[in-house]
Amino acid sequence: MSSSYMTMLLLAGSGVLVAGLFYTWSIGKGAKRAQGNLDTKIPGTVQEHAYIRNPVFLTYIIVISIALLFVVYFAVTTGRY
């Protein structure tokens, strides 16, 4: 038994996974083309906002937010709040 909300969530999640795969792949190709063993220069906007622009922190924030929304949604729909 599948609801339209779960189908939309599955499609959105799949889209994010595919986009992340291609983005990671393109970054990996760029890293292979880098010359020498030195890191590239970090852009100024990233240096100013090191934590906000960090994809690991953004991923944690997004996943925790989605999980909390699920908990709230199921609590409200089942009447167990």
N, C-alpha and C positions, 0 to 999 in steps of 0.2 A: 504494500500500500504506500503510494508515494504522493505527496502533496505538491502543489505547484511551487510552494515556497522552498521546499527541499530541492526541487529540480533547478530553480533559479540559483540557489546557493551552490549547488554542485557545478553549474555552468560558470558562475562567477569565480569560484575557487579554482576550477580548471583553467580559466583564462588567466588568472593571476600566476598559476604555476607555469603555464606555457610562456607567458611574458617574462617571468623571472628566469626561466631556462635560457631563453634567447638573449636576455640582457647579460646574464652571467657568462654565456658563451662568447658574446662579443667582447666583454671585458677581458676574458681569458685570452682571446686572440690578440688583443692589444698588449697584454702583458708579455706574450711570447715575442712580439715584435720589438719590445723595449730593448734598447742597446745597453750593454753592461749590466752590472748587478746593482745599480742605483735605482732608488724609487723615483717616481716622477714627482714634480713639484705639486704641492697641495694648493688648490685654488683658494684665494683670499676669503671668499664667502664661506667655504667649508672650515677654514681656520677660525673664523669668527664664531661659528656655531658648530663646534666639533661634535657635541652630543645630539643636537637636533638633526643634523645631516647624516648621522651614522645609520646605515641601513639595518644594522643589528638591533639598535635601540628602537628604531621605527617598527621593525617586525614584531618585537616584543609588545610594544604599545598597541599595535593593531590587533594582534592575536588575543591579548588580554581583553581588549575592548569588545571584540566579537564574542568571546566566551562569556563575558558579563552580560552582554545583550541577550545571548541564548538563555542564560539562567533567568534573567528577568522575564523574558518572553514566556518561557515554560512555566515559571511561577505564576504569572498573571493568567495564562490560558488555562491552567489546570486548577486554579483557585487555591493553591497551597502557599499563600503568602501571609 
